[in-house]
C-alpha cells in the first residue's frame, strides 16, 4: 500500500484556511491518499525565527512539501538555495517541495501566486481596463500580483505600503523586469489623486481578513468606474469589496487566486494534474 502524501500550510492565523479541504478533496477524487496539515505559528506559540527549524522538522517527518503564507513568503525565499525562475523574479515563495532522497533532488521553492492571480483576472475581469492600477501591499503576495498585472499589460502601477522601503524595493525589481512601464511608489497624501487617475484597485495586504478587519482604501475614494480585486479569501466579501459593490464596481474576490495557486501546488506536491473546476467547486462548497 502506498504511503499517504503528507503536505501542509505554514503561516500565522491560518486555522480557518480552505487549503486542507481543497487538497484532500482533490486527492480523494483521484484515488490518492493525502493529508494536509495546518502549521499555525500563532496557535502553536512559535516565533518567526523558528521558521527554519519548523521546515527542517516537517521535512524530517516525511512531508512532501508545504505551502507558505503570511508572513513567511519572503522569509522562506531567503532560506532556499534552489528556486524556480519565477520565484527568483518575484522574490517570494508560496510553495516548497522538500528533497526527494530517492532521486537526490534538493529542496525547491516555487511561486504559484502569480499564475493564480493572472488566471483569476483573465476569468473574472475580462475586458476591464488594466492600464493604470493602484495596488496596496508590497509583501510576498503583493510581489506576485504586481508582476501578474504587468504581465497582463498594466502600463502604470502605483504601489502603496506601510513600509516605504518594501514598496521601493519591489518597484525597483519590477522596473528591471519591465523597463518600459511606469512604476511608482505612492504616499498616503496622494492616495486620493492616484486613485482618481486609476482604472483598478488591488488589495494585496492581509487587511480585510476575519482577524484583520478593515479596508486599505476608504470607501469614499472608490468610484463606480473602478474595478476592485482583493486577494483575501476569508471572508470572501471583505469590507473593500462591499464598499466597491455598493458603488457598482466590478469586483474580484480571492477565491479564484486561492484555487489557482492551490491547483498548481497540488501538481508540485503529487506530480498529478489537478482539476481546477473541481477544486473551485470544493472551495465554494466549503465556503457556504
Buried (B, 14 or more C-beta within 10 A) or exposed (E): EEEEBBBBBBBBBBEEBBBBBBBBBBBEEBEBEBBBBBBBBEEEEBEEEEBEEBBEEBBEEEBBBBBBBBBBBBBBBEBBEEBBEBBEBBBBBBBBBBBEEEEEEEBBBBBBBBBBBBBBBEEBBEEBBBEBBBBBBBBBBBBBBBBBBBBBEBBBBBBBBBEBEBBEBBBEBBBEBBEEBEBBBBEEEEBEEBBEEBBBBBBBBBBBBEEEEEBBBEEEBBBEEBBBBBBBBBBBEBBBBBBBBEBEBBBBBBBBBBBBBBBBBBBBBBEBEBBBEBBBBBBEEEBE
